[in-house]
Amino acid sequence: MIDYFRKIITSQFEASLCMLNDCIEKCPAEHWDGKIASYAFWHVAYHTLCFVDYYLSANEEAFKPREIHPKGMDELNEEFPSRRFEKDELIGYLAICRRKMIETVAGETAEMLERESGFSRLRFSRGELHLYNLRHVQHHTGQLSAYLRRVGVEAKWVGTGWK
């Protein structure tokens, strides 16, 4: 059963990340700073990737901010990041997150999935954390996709896996 869980979580996570990647790639330069509620398109994409990376860590103490996080954890905790991020940076960060997701999910055991998430603000199991993380990606990918449709760009739907 654990192998099946790993397979379907990886497949659906890849599909979600593929759709996010498609939105980032297809966003026209003139809309990179376009507003989605109070945030720029790029900011929503960056925020999404930061939390994918964060929640794929073993716990909050294990998260290691990357070069793309100039202010460390403040990049995740503050409302606005310290600087504007470019499309190629976010596509590169997404590739890092995809690899981390594949490696993390592949290493999960049934016992690990039943433990607490490891994140004080999320009081549920690690298994549920993966679903929560996946839903977070889809929530923001939906926002980005809807924005793109409003400006005449069609983003793709991916049912399973990385396409």
HELIX and SHEET records of a PDB file:
HELIX    1   1 ILE A    2  LYS A   26  1                                  25    
HELIX    2   2 ALA A   29  HIS A   31  5                                   3    
HELIX    3   3 PHE A   41  TYR A   55  1                                  15    
HELIX    4   4 ASP A   74  ASN A   77  1                                   4    
HELIX    5   5 LYS A   87  GLY A  107  1                                  21    
HELIX    6   6 ALA A  110  GLU A  114  1                                   5    
HELIX    7   7 ARG A  126  ARG A  150  1                                  25    
SHEET    1   A 2 LYS A  35  ILE A  36  0                                        
SHEET    2   A 2 TYR A  39  ALA A  40 -1                                        
END                                                                             
